[in-house]
Amino acid sequence: MANVVVSEWIDAPAEERLREAHHVVSDPRLYADRPRLMEALARADAWIVRNQTLVDHEAILAAPALKVVGRVGVGLDTIDVGALRARDVVVTWAPGTNAVSVAEYVLGAMLLHARRYAEATESVRAGGWERQAFMGHELHGRTLGIVGLGDIGGRLARRARTFGMRVLAFDPALHDAVAAVQEHDVTLVDLATLLSESDVVSLHAPLLGATRGMIDAAALARMKPTSVLINTARGGLIDERALADALHAGAIGGAVLDVRASEPPGADDALARCPNVTLTPHIAGVTVDSNARASHHVVDEVLRVLRGERARTPVPG
């Protein structure tokens, strides 16, 4: 029987499957208690994490028996994959399991701004009934710009086309012959063109050295004064100070931010005081459905590796 550490929350039935086969130390807040986490890792054969657990050099050294790390999700910026590979630790993840949830969140965010649900609700609660003041506009005929046309971006493109939107995408790794471009009628453009022509810009790029801060003051200045910026990828893609300045100046029409450079952002968060901004706590990919899919997938992978089998979805590279 192996020892499995679960340092964040996962689907309860998936965790129960782990307990049927192995000894499990599980606490959804364990990631925040480093001394207790290090103690648990000292005996760990497997470690299951989400996006708040820091899998760094210190933690990896604390786990001499570690064989596999399972990421419930797809972001890897909190995981030192290189250090794990140097130790021959398998790193597996759950690609695609939350893609529908994120794509639907972005559609909801676009509708929220286009039809002004929140402002209209507050007005009615205050006793108003101002139909003309909250007319909004249709998504049909508008342009959506997708930065990063991977699994989530492709699913979003397909749904946006169903709404009658024109779809642009910026992704240096793709070319015009890929399925996401051809089948979803997406036009690949450079980033400057996407920013200047889009009514909605949705970010779906990984956080890398080349993408950190890619939406800076210059990028925001290229956007239409009526456009909306949506980020469900990683907070570090945006220069948050520049975005706060743009929102206060009315340089763009609004923003929907599900992810932040620091999570949680803290009491002095400048964006919380901005007009026309919607803030959610990293929930775009988290639904009952996606959590079950991702949790069971990662549990399957961990059980497979602990049986001495190959992982089916190892992190590439």
N, C-alpha and C positions, 0 to 999 in steps of 0.2 A: 504494500500500500504506500503510495507516494504522498508527499505533503504539497498541497496547493494553497497559495496565498491569493486572495481576491481583495484588492485594495480599494475598489470602488464598487458601486452598485451594479448588479446584473439581474436579469430576469430570474425570479425565484424558482420556477420549475427547472431552469437550466442549472442553477446552483445545486438543486437537489440531486440532479443526475451526477454531478461531481461527487457529492457526498456519498452516493451509493457505491462509488468505486474507490475513493481516496479520502484521506484526512484533509479537511478544509479549514483554513483560518480566513474568515470573511468579515469585513467591516467596511461599510460604504464610506467611512471617514478615515480609514487607516492611512490613506495617502497623506493626510495632513499631520499625522503623528509620526515623525521620522524615527525617533528612538524605538517606538513599538514596531514600526514597519521593519526596521533593521533587525530587530529581534526575531520577527517572524520569518524574514528572508534567510536567516542563518540555517534554517532547516528546509528551505523550499526547493522542491523539484520543478515546480511550475508556478507561474505568476500571471494573473489576469488583471489587466488594467484598462482604464478608459483614458480620457485626455488630461485628467488632473494629476495623475501620478507621474512623478519625475523619475524616469528610469535612467539614472546617470551612472557615472563611473563608481561613485561611492556605493550606490545601491547594488550594482552588479558585483562589486568586490565582496559585499556582505552576504552574497548568495552562492557559496562555492559549489553547491550541488545542482544549481539551476540547469534545466534542460530545455525549457521552452517558455517564452513570453507570448501571451495571447492578448492582442489589442482589440477590444470591443469597439470597433469603428475603423477609421482609415488614416487619421492624422498621425504622423510619426515625429512631429517636432519636439515632443517631450521624451523621446526614446533614443538612446545612443545605440543605434542599430549596429554601427561599426564595432563598438566595444563588445556587444553581445556576440557578433559573428566571430570576433577574435577568440572568444571563449567557446566557440562551437555551440552556442545556444540558438535554437531555432526561434525565429521571430515570425509569428503568423498574425493575420488580421482578418477583417470581415468586409472585403470590398463589395460594394453594391447593395449591402443589406439595408442601408438607410437612404439610398438614392431617391426612392419614390417620396419619402417623407420630406426631404430637402426640396425636391422639385415642387411639391405641392405647397410647401411653406412659401417659396418664392412667388408662386402664382397668387397665393393669399395676400402676400405683402404688396404685390402690384395692384390688386383689386382694392386693398385697404386705402392706398393713396389715390387711385383713380376715382373711386366712388366716395371717399371721405367719410367712411363709416364712423370713425372715432369722433370726429368733430360734430357730425350730425347727431350722434347718440348723446353727447354732452349737452347739445342745444335742446334736444327734446326733454332730457332730464331736468333742465332748467326752466321748462315750461314753454319753450319755443316750438314753432312749426313752420320753419322757413324753407320751403321747398326750393325756391329759386337760388337761395344762398348755397345750397349743397348739391348742385347739379352734377359736378364732376365730369368725367369724360370716359369714353370707351377704350378698352385695350385694342380693339379691332383697328387695324391700320397704323398702330404705333410701332416703333422699332425697339426691339430688345437686343441689347448687346451683352453677350456672354463671354466673360474672360475665363478661359479654361474649359474646353469642350470635351471633358472626359465623360464618365458614366453619368454623373449628375447633370452636367451641362447638356448632354445629348437628350436625356429624358425631359429636361426643362424645355429644350428647343422643340421637341415633338409636341408638348402640351401648349406651348406658346403659339405654334403654327395652327393648332386647333382653334385658338382664339382669334385667328386671323391676323396675327402679328408678323411683321417682317423681322427676321432674325439674323443678326451679325454675330460673328465670333472672332476672338483673337486667341490663337493657340499656336505658338511657334513650332510645336511638335507635330502638327497636323498638316495635311495637304488636301487639295480639292477632291481627291479620289476616295477619301475615307467615307465609311458608311454614314457617320453622323452628319456629314456635310451633304452628301448626295440624297440620302433618304429623308432627311428632315428639312431640306431646302434651306440650308444655312449658307451664308456668304462669308468666307474668311476674309478678314481685313486686318490692317495693322491697328495697333492700340489707339493711335491718335485719331484715326478715322472712326473707330468704334465709339470713342468718347464723344466726338463732336456730332455724330449722327443719331445716337441712341436716345430714346425717351426714358428708358430704364437700363441701368448698367448693373449686372449681377455678377459677383465675383465667385469663381469656383476653381481658383488656382491653388496649388500647394504653396506653403510658406518656405521659400528657399532664399539663398543669398540674393539671387537675381530678382525675386519678386517682393522682397521685404520693402515696404514703403512705396510700392509702385503707384499707388493712388496718392500722389503728393499734391502740393499746391498747383504745380504746373498742369498735372492731369485734371484736377478739378476745374481749372480755368478753361479747359477745352470743352467741358460739358455744357449742355444747354441750361439756361437759368430755370427751366421747368423740369429738368430731368431728376430722376430718383436713383440713388445709389443703394444697392442691397448687398450686404456681405454676410454670407453663411459659411464662409470658408475658414479663414484665420484672420484674427484682428490685426496682426502685424502687416497685412497687405496694405493697410491704410495709414497715412500720417494723420493721426487723430486730431492733432492741434490744427493742422491745415483744414481738416473737414469741419471742425467747430467754427473756424473763421469763415469758411464758405457758407455755412448754414446761417450764421448770424448776419452775414452780408447779403443773404438772399441770392448768392451766386449760383446755387442749385436749388431745385424744388423741394428736396427732402432726402432722408436716408432711413434705411431700416437696417439695424445692426444686431445680429444675433451673436456675434463673436467680437471679442475685444482684445487689445494688445495685452492687457492684464485682466485676468478673470478671477474674482470679480474686480471691477475697475476702481472701487474705493469711493469714499464720501466726497472727495474733491473732483469728481468726474466732470470735466467741462462739457462733455457731450450731453449729459443729463439735463443741462440747463439750456440746451439749444432748441430753437423752434423747428417744427416739422421733422422731428426725429422719433422713430419708434425703436425701443430698446427691449430685447428679450434675452433671457439668460442661457444662451447656447442650447436652444431647444429645437432648432430646425430639423435636425436628424433624429430627434428623440420622440417617437410615438410608441404606444403600446406594441404596435405591430413591428416596427423596426427594432425595438429593444429585444423582443423575443427572437427575431431572426438573427440579429448580431450575436446575442448571448449564446444561443444554441449552436451557432456556427463555430464560435470560438471554443466553447466547451467540447464540441466534436473534435476540433483540431488538437486541443490539449490532450484529450483522452487518447487520440490517435498517436501522438508523439510519445506519450508515456507508455504506450503498448509497444513501442519500438518501430512504429510505422512512420512513413513519410507524411509530412503535412501537405494538404492539398492546396492551401493558399499561403505559401510562405511569402514574406515581403520580398519583392524582386530586387535585384541588384547584386 
